[in-house]
Amino acid sequence: MSPPISPRHYDFTRQLRRLLSVVLAVALASTLTALVRPAPAAAAAGDLILNGTFDNGSTQPWWTRLASTSTTVNAGQLRVRTSATVGKPVWEDLVGHFEFGVTAAQPYRLQFDASADVNRSLRVSVSRADTPFTSAVDQSVALTPTTRRFTFDFTSPFGDPKAVLLFHFGGQAASTVRLDNISLTPLAVDPATDPILYWNGVLLATYRALDLPPTTSSREAAILHAAMHDAAVSVTGVGNPYRVRVPVSYPGTMDNVVAPSLHAAIDRAAYDVLTALYTRHGRSFTNALNDAVGRRPSGVNDAEEARGEAVGAAAAAANLQARANDGSDKENDPPYRLDGVPGSWRPTNNKAAVSPNWGLVTPFALTSGQQFRPGLPAGATDYDNLLDKQEYRTQVREVRDYGGRVSALRTDDQTQIAFFWANDLGGTYKPPGQLFTHTRIVSEQRKLGILANARLFGLVALSLADAAIAAWDAKYQTSIDLWRPVTAIEATEGSGWQPLSKTREGVPYTPAFPAYISGHATFAGAWSAVMKRFFGTDAIAFDATTDDPHAVDVVRHMTGFDHAAEENAMSRIYLGVHYRFDADAGLATGRSVGAYVFANRLRP
């Protein structure tokens, strides 16, 4: 072996060559002794480590870096007699296992039994085989003469088909270390430890606490999920970012090559975005962050967390800055001016128009809010022309007959559908929140991991945000701002009719913005378009849930994404707040939005 190289002048490539030369020597030695030495034991099911139990008496495929370090198997344990390397780097004396694959964002569990003839420390890492020599897990443990079991859970921040497991013995006096039952196994996806799902849940809790319109809430969700997606892409290098790929460098020698923690990056991105968006509403996310930190895998060290937080902060800053002048602060400026003619919208429930300028907000993916603008309702040219159309009169009668507080035609199932999809009231997660919840239900059913969820929820969030912009463009930025059914029916039949829709106190309720097109339907169409494309099929059944106070504990079985979207759209007729052309045009517009977002953003 060549003389040791000081850390100051350490050359990663040269060191790798030296390590590989050892591997080649081990391979040659194993070939020469194959006839007299037992072959290494196969790994247990799912275990990436060959011969981690040493029950067959073999040391293969474990190798040592220094010729002065010896390995033997005694009583089913690997016994490592280490060299005296006091004052030298810990990587000066290694025992390792080469060439097993790890996958980016996949959770793993590393376990081993260890003891030593004297009290000493031992460093263990799972690292890249090539530059940069970053570690997926890098921890030190204290050994005593008593054998102890060590367990570290971690999520790999990178993928490498030829990763290495290293036990670092250097920097200390000579000793004998005993190792046994070494295993490295992939872990099943646990939704409780997925930071994407966790922070989406925090977002939905915020929706419930704040009675904000679906316009602003969908925008905030898109910023949040775009930032988390960009943080994940930056750490793992997998996929294309929405706004920024934060440069990730790996400072340090082989003693301290620090990879960012994926969980820390996502947590910090989410925390920074939510804090920036909701502090003005009196919300704090400090407790949520502390809870998130407690959910991280045990194998992450402080340096990796700090690097991850730096990546997440940069991802959050880039996405927040990109939306700083998107026009969302002008949603009510200038204020809405009523058209003041029959057929035109006027306030319901004594509430002013909500977000009349939202259709002018800069989209997240679309070229403009009018990119998929539908034609006017029933193909009308103006208000008078619309009111003269038989199609309009037929649709008003349909809402009157099926959507009234009292209806002889609406079935019990249709009544349940009406309230199930509503979620209009304060204290609910609003329409975007229901679709995020259904996304989570399907994600958990399909056992998606962190990277898949980062992309799926990012696509859903971007599509819902642009669906809101497209819907509000059609509501306010066209020549017909259509009045709601309660107003239309009152104009022809008097004030006796009221919609099924109601507040928690039972007061009839209609959302305060024009009817055409339906925001619920547009959201639903965008959501279903993304879900079908992401999973490659519409035929995924799931049990859907709701937050609405008039459908407590109701669960509805959906046969697919289109089924859910179409039921969502029709619910607004049964609730008495929309016409059929609102639902149909909303679905069509939303599906165009979702398809466009999926085709042009967050490509794998």
TORBAVO-959790 format. One record per residue: x, y, z of N, C-alpha, C in turn. Coordinates in steps of 0.2 Angstrom, whole numbers, plus 5000, padded with zeros to 4 digits. Example, Ala and Ser with C-alpha at 12.3 -4.5 7.8 and 13.67 -1.06 7.14 Angstrom:
<rs>
506649725039506249785039506649845039506449895035506849955036506450005039
</rs>
This chain:
<rs>
500449945000500050005000500450065000500250124997500650184997500550215003501050265005500950295011500350335012500150345018499450385019499550455017498950485014498950545012498550595017498850645018498550695024497850715021497450735026496750755024496850825020497350865021497350925018497450925011497850865009497950855001497650794999497050775002496750715000496450724993496550674989496250674982495750624982495150644981494550594981494650534975494850564969494950514964495450464965496050484968496550444970496350394975496050424980495850374985495350324983494850344978494450294975494850234972495350254968495750204964496050154969496250184975496650144980496150094983495450124984494950074987494750024982494750044975494549994970495049944969495749964970496249914970496249854975495949884981495849834986495349784984494749814981494249764979494449714974494849734969495149694964495549634968495949654972496349604976495949554980495449584983494949534986494649494982494449514976494049474971494549424968495149434967495649384965495749334970495849364977495949314982495349264983494749294982494149254983494149194977494349214971494349164966494849104967495449124970495949074972495749034977495349054982495149014988494448984987494148994982493448974981493348894982493848864981493848784981493848764989494148804993494248785000493848825005493648885003493248925007492548925005492048925010491348925009491148995005490648985001490449044997490049095002489949155001489649195006488849185006488549185012487849175012487449225008486949205006486449245002486149295007485949355005485549395009484849375010484649385016483949375017483449415013482849395012482349425007482349505009482549545003482549615004483149645007483549605010484249625012484749635007485049695007485549715002486249685003486349665009487049645012487049565011487649545007487849475007488249455013488049405016488449375022488549425027487949445030487949495036487949455042487849385042487849345048488449305049488849295044489449265045489349185047488849165046488649095049489049035045489249055039489649005035490349005036490549045040491349055042491749095037491349125032491749165027491749235028492249265026492349345027492149375020491949335015491749365009491049395009490849445006491349495002491649555005491649545012491949605016492649615014492949675014493649685012493849735017494549745018494849785022495349835018495449895020495849945016496549935018496749925024497449915026497649845027498249825024498549765025498649745032498749785036498849775043498149765047497649775044496949755047496749685045496649645050496449575048495749565050495349515046494649495047494649425048494349395053494249325053493549315056493249255055492549235057492649195063492349205069492449165075491749165078491549105079490849095083490349135079490349135073489849165069489849245069490449275071490549345071491149365067491049425063491649455060492049485065492749465066493149495071493649535067493749595068494149645065494649665070495349655068495849675072496149735068495949795071496149855068496849885069497049925064497749955065497750015070498350025072498450085076498450145072497950185071497950245067497750315071498050315077497950375081498150435077497750485077497950555073497850555066497550495063497450495056496750495055496450505049495750515047495450445048494750445050494450385051494350335045494450365039494450325033495050295032495550305036496250275035496150195036495650175040495650105041494850085040494750045035494050035033493949955033493349935034493049875032492449885028492349855022491749875019491449825014490849835012490449795007490249835001490449814995490349854989489749834985489549874981489149864975488449834977488049874980487349854981486949924979486349914977486049974974485550014979485550074980485150114983484750164979484150174981483650214976483550284980483550334976483450404979482750404982482650434988482050444991481750384994482150324994481850264996482050255004481650245008481850235015482150165016482650165021483050105022483150095030483350035032483550025039484149985039484650015042485349985043485349955050485549895051485549865058486249825058486549825064487149785065487249775073487549715075487749705081488449725082488749755087489449775088489649775095490249755096490649765102491349775101491749785106492449795105492849775112493449755111493849735117493949785122493949855119494049915123493449965121493350005126492850065124493150105118492750115113493050155107492450175103492550215098491950235094492050195087491550195084491450165077491050205073491250225067490850265062490650215057489950225055489650185049489350225044489450215038489150255033488950205027488350235023488150205017488350265012488750255007489050305003489050284996489050344992489150334985489850294984489950264978490550234976491050274972490750334970491150374966491050444968491450494966491350564968490650594966490350634970490650654977490450594982490850584986490850524991490350544996489750554994489250574999488950515003488650525009488350475012487650475013487250425012486550425014486450415021486850385025486850385032487550385034487750425040488350435042488350445050488450395054488350395061488950365064489050395070489550365075489250335081489450275083489250235089489750225094489550215100490050205105490050125107490650095106490650025107490950005114490749955117490949925123491049855123491349825128491449745127490749715127490249745129489549715128489249725121489049675118488749675112488049715112487949765107487349805107487149805100486449805099486149815093486049885091486249905085486249975083485749975077485250025076484750035071484750105069484850115062484750175059484250175053483750215054483350225048483550285044483450285038483650345034483350335027483250395024483050395017483650425012483750385008484350395003484250465000484650515000484650574996484850564989485150504987485350494980485250424978485250404972485250344969485950324967486150254968486750234966486750154965486850134960486850054959487450024962487950054964488550024967488750064973488250064978488450104984488850054988489150084994489550044998489350055005489450005009489350005017490050005020490150055024490850065026490850065034491250025037491450035044492050065045492150125048492750165049493050155056493650125056494050115062494550155064494750205059495350245060495350295065495950325066495950375071496050355078496150295079496150265086496650215087496750195093497250135095496950075092497450025091497249955089496749925093496349885091495849855095495549795091495149755094494749705091493949725091493649725085492949745085492549685082492049665085491649615083490949635080490849615074490249635070489849575069489149585068488749525067488049555065487649505061486949525060486849595056487349605051487349665048486749655042486349705042485849705037485649775034485449785028485249845025484649825021484049845023483449825020482949885018482649885012482149935011481549935015481349995017480749995021480150005017479549985020478949995016478750075017478350105013478250175013477750185019477950225023477550245029477250315028476650325027476350395026476450445032476550415038476650455043477350495043477850465039478550495039478650525032478150535028478150565022478050645023478550685022478550755023478050795018477950765012477450795007476750785010476550725012475950715015475850755022476350755026476350795032476150865031476550905027476450975026475750985022475550945018474950955015474350945020474450905025473950905031473950965035474550995036474651065039474251115035474351115028473951165024473251155025472951095025472251085025471951105032472351095038472151125044472151195044472651225040472551305040471951325036471751285031471151305027470551305032470551255036469951245041469951305046470551325048470651385053470451455050470551455043470451525040469951515035469451555035468951555030469151595024469551565020469851605014469451575007469451615002469151584996469551534992469251494988469651444985470151474980470051534978470551564974471251574977471251604983471851614986472151554989471751514992471951444995472251404989472051404983472351364978473051394976473051454976473751484974474251464980474051474986474551454991474751384991474251344990474451274989474951254984474851294978475351284972476051304974476051364978476751384980477051334984476651314989476951264994477151204991476751174987476951104984477551114978477551174975478051184970478751194974478751224979479351234983479551164986479151124989479351064991479551014986479251014980479450974974480150994972480351064972480951084970481551074975481351074981481851044986481950974985481450934984481650864983482050844977481850884972482250874965482950894966483050954970483750974971484150924975483850894980484250854984484450784980483950754977484050694974484250694967484150754964484350754956483850714952483350694955482850654951482250704948482150704942481550744939481750814938481250854935481350924933481050974938481351024940481051064945480551114942480051144946479651184943479951254942480251284947480551344947481351344948481651304952482351314953482551244955483151224952483551174955484151204959484051194966484551224970485251194969485751224967486451194967486651164973486851104973487051064979487751044978488251074982488951054983489051014989489650974989489750934994490450944998490450995002491051015005491350965010491950965011492250915016492750865013493150835017493550775015493150715015493450655014493050595014492850585022493150615026492950615033492250655034492150695030491550735031491250765025490950715021490650735015489950745016489650805016488950805019488450815013487950765013487450765008486850795012486350835008485850865011485350815013484950825019484450785021483850795017483550745014482950755010482350785014482250755020481750775024481850845027482450865029482550935031482450985025482650965019482551015014481751025013481350975013480650985011480351015017480550995023480251035029480351105029480951125028481151195028480751235022480751205016480351235011479651245013479351195016478651205018478551255023478951255028478951305034479051375031479551385027479651455025479051475021478751435016478251455012477651475016477451425021476851435025476851495029477451505032477551565036477551635032477851635026477751695022477051705020476651655019475951665016475451675022475551655028475051655033475151695039475751715040475951755046475451815046475251845041474851905041474151885044473951815044473351795046473451765053473951785056474051765063474251695064474451655059474651585060475451575061475551525065476251515067476351435065476951415062477051345060477651315064477851355070478451325073478251255076477651245079477551185082477451125076477251145071477151105065477851085063478351125063479051115061479351065066479251085072479551035078479250965077478650965075478350895074478650855068478750895063479050865057479750845058480150885062480850865064480750795068480350785072480250725076480050665072479850675066479650625061480150595057480750635057481350615052481650555054481950515049482250455051482850465056483050415059483550425065484250425062484350405056485050405053485350475050484950525051485150595049485550625054486150655052486550685057486450765056486750805061486650875061486850915055487450895052487750925046487250915040487050855040486550835034485950875035485650885041485050925042485150995040485751025042485851095040485951105033486251065029486351065022485651065019485251015021484551005019484151075020484151105026483751165027484051215022484651225021484851275016484551265009484551205007484251185001483451205001483151185006482451205006482251275007482651315010482551385011482651415004483151395000483251424994482651404989482451344989481851324985481251364987481151374993480551414996480651494993481251514994481351584992481251594985481451554980481351554973480651554971480251514974479551504972479151564975479251584981478951644984479151704979479751714978479951774974479551774967479551714964479151704957478451734957478151724963477451744964477351814967477851854968477851914972477451964968477451964962477052014958476551984953476251934955475751894951475051924950474951974953474252014953473751984958473951944962473451914967473251964972473752014973473552064978473052114975472852104969472352154966471752114964471552064968470952024967470352064968470352124972469752164973469952234971470452244967470652314965470752314958470352344954469752384956469152344958468752374962468152334965467652324959467252264960466852244955466252294954466052304947465552344946464952304943464352304945463852264943463652284936463452234932463152254925462452284926462152254931461452294933460952274928460952224924460352204919460152134921459552114918459252054920459751994917459851944921460351894919461051904922461251964924461851974927461851964934462451954937462551934944462451994948462151974954462152024959462251994966462352024971462551994977462051944980462251894983461851844986462051844994461651834998461751835005462151895008461951955004462252015006462952015006463351975002464051975001464252004995464852044995465152074989465452014985465552034979465851984974466551964976466751904976467351874979467851874973468451904974468951894969468851914962468551964961468251984954468851984949469452004951470052004946470451944946470251894949470751834950470851804943470451814938470551784931471151824928471451874931471951914928472651894932472651854937473251834940473651794935474351804936474751764932474751684933474551644928474551574930475151544932475151484934475751444936476051404930475551384925475751344920475451374913474851394913474451424907474851484905474651504899474951564896474551624898473951614900473451664903472851634905472451674909471851644912471351624907471351654901470851644895471151594890471651554892471951504887471451454885471051434890470551384889469851414890469751474889469051504890468551474886467951454890467451424886467051474883466551454878466151504875465651524880465251574879464751594883464151544884463851544890463351494891462751494886462651424884462151414879462351444872462951464871463151494865462851564864462651594869462351664869462851714867462551774864462951834863462951884868462451894871462351944877461851914882461651964887461151944892460451924889460251974884459551964882459551904877460051894874460051834869460051764874460351764879460351714884459651694887459351754889458751744893458151724888458251734881457851714876457851634874458451604876458551534874458151484878457951434874457551384878458051344882458651334880459151294884459251324891459251394891459351434897458751414902458151424899457451414903457451344905457651294901457651224903458151214909458651244909459151234914458951264921458651324920458351354926457851314930457451284926456851234928457251174932457751154929458051094931458351104938458651164939458951184946458351194951457851224948457251234953456951174955456951124951456551064952457051014957457651014955458150964958458551004964458651064964459051094968458751134974458151134974457751174979457851144986457651184991457651164998457151104999456551114996456051064995456051044988456150974987456150944980455750884980455250874976454950804975455350764970455850784967456150744962456850724964457150764968457850744970457850684975458250634973458350574977458750584984458650534988459150544994459850544992460050494987460750494985460950564982460550594978460750654975460750714981460350704986460450754992461150744995461350674996461950664999462550684995462450674988462950704983463050774984462450814985462550884985462950914991462850884997463150905002463850875003463950815000464650785001465150824997465050854992465550894988465550964989465150994994465051064995465651094998465751085004466351115007466451185006465951225006465951295005466051335011465851305017465851345023466451345027466551405031467051405035467151345040467751325041467851275045467951205041467851215035468051155030468651165027468851115023469551125020469451155013468751175011468551205005468751154999468451164993468551124987469251094986469751144986470451114984470651064990470451074996470651035001470350965001469750964998469450894997469750854992469950894986470350854981471050834983471350874987472050854990471950794995471350794998471250735003471150674998470750674993470650614989471350594985471750644984472450634981472850584986472750604992473150574998472850504998472150494998471850424999472150384993472150404987472450364982473150354983473550404985474250394986474450344991474050344996474250295001473950224999473450224995473250154993473750124988474050174984474550144979475250144982475350164988475950164992476550204988476350264987476850304983477350334988477950344986478550364990478550444990479050464993479150544994479250574987479650554982479750584976479150584972478750524972478150514968477650564971477550574977477050614980477250694979477950704979478150774978477850794971477950754966477750764959476950764959476650714961475950704961475550764964475750784970475450834974475650904970476250904968476450964964476050984958475850924954475450934948474750954950474450914955473850934957473751004959474251024963474151094966474251144960474751134956474751184950474151184946473851124945473251124941472651154944472551144951472051174954472151254954472751274955472851354955472651384948472851344943472751374936471951364935471651314937470951304937470551354940470751384945470451444949470551504944471051514942471151574937470751564931470751504928470351494922469551504923469351474929468651484931468451554932468851594936468751664938468751704932469151684927469151724921468551714917468251654917467651644913467051684917467151684924466551714928466551784927467151824927467151894928467351934921467751894917468151934912467851924905467251904905466851894899466251934899465851944894465251984893464651964897464651904899464051884903464351854910464151894915464351874922463651844925463551784924462851754925462651754932461951774933461651774939461551704942461551694948461451624951460751604951460551544951459951514951459451544956459651564962459151594967458951664964459351694960459151764958458751754952458951704947458551694941457851674943457751624948457051594949456651654953456951694957456651744960456351794955456751804949456551854944455951834940455851764940455251744936454651714941454851694947454351654951454251694958454551744959454551774966455051744971455051764977455551754982455451684986454951644984454851584988455351534988455751524982456151474981456851484985457151434988457751434991458151374989458851384988459251324987459351274992459451214991459651164996460251185000460751214997461351245000461151285006461551275012461451315018462051315022462051365027462551375032462451325037462951325042462951275048462251295052462051355051461451375055460751355051460851335045460251315041460051375037460351435036460151485032460351475025459951485020460051475013460651505011461151475007461751505005461951494998462151544995462451544988463151574988463651544985464351574985464251644981464651694983464651764981465051774975464951744969465251754963464851724957464951754951464451724946464451654945463951624942463851554941464251524936464351554930464651524924465351544924465851494925465751424925465851404932465651344934465751314941466451304943466651334948467351324951467451254953466951224957466951154959467151114953466751124947466851074942467451084938467751154938468351164935468951134939468851144946469351104950469351034949468751004949468650934948468950904941468850944936469050924929469850924929470150974932470850984932471150924936470850914942471150854946471050784943470550774940470450704936470950704931471050754927471450754921472150734923472450764929473050754931473150684934472650664938472650594941472650534936472250544931472250494926472950484922473250544921473850544917474450514922474450534928474950514932474950444933474350414934474350344936474250304929474150334924474050294917473350264916472850274920472250244920471750284924471150284922470550314926470250264930470450194929470050144933470450124939470450174944470650164951470150184955469850134959469250144963469550174970469150214973469350234980468750254984468850264990468350284995468450354997467950404994468050474995467750495002468050545005467750575011467650655010467350685015467150755015467250785022467250855021467350895027466650925029466150925024465550965025465150945031464950995035464550985041463850955040463650955034462950925032463050855029463650825029463850755027464350725031464250735038464750705043464750635042465450605041465550535041465350505035465150535030464850505024465450485020465450425017466050405013465650385006465950405001465650384994466150344990465950284987466450244983466450274976467050284974467150314967467450254963467250244957467550194953468150214949468250284949468750314945468750384946469250414943469350494944468850534940468650504934468150544930467450534934467350474937466750474941466650524946467250534950467250584955467150654953467450664947467450734944466750754942466450704939465750714936465250714942465350674947464850684953464950754956465550774957465750834960465350894956465450894949465150944945464350944946464050884946463350874946463050894953463450894958463250904965463050984965463251024961463151094962462351104959462151064955461451074952460951054958461150994961460750964967460751014973461251054973461351094979460951164978460751174971460451234969460851294968461451284967461851344966462151354959462051304955462351304948461851274943461951294936461551264931462051214928461751174923462051114920462651144916462551204912463051224908463651244912463551274918464051284922464551224924464151174925464551104927464951084921464551074915464851054909465451094907465351154906465951194904466551194909466351194915466851194921467251124920466951074919467351004918467751014912467551034907467951034900468551084901468351144904468951184905469451164910469251134915469751104920470151044917469751004913470150944910470650974905470551024902471051054897471651084902471451114907471951144912472451084914472151034917472550984920472950944915472650934909473050904904473650944902473551014901474151054900474651054905474451064911474951064917475351004917475050944916475350884916475850874910475650904905476150894899476750944899476650994903477151044903477551064909477351034915477651054921477850984925478450994929478650934933478750874929479050874924479150814920479650774924479550704923480050654927480750654924
</rs>
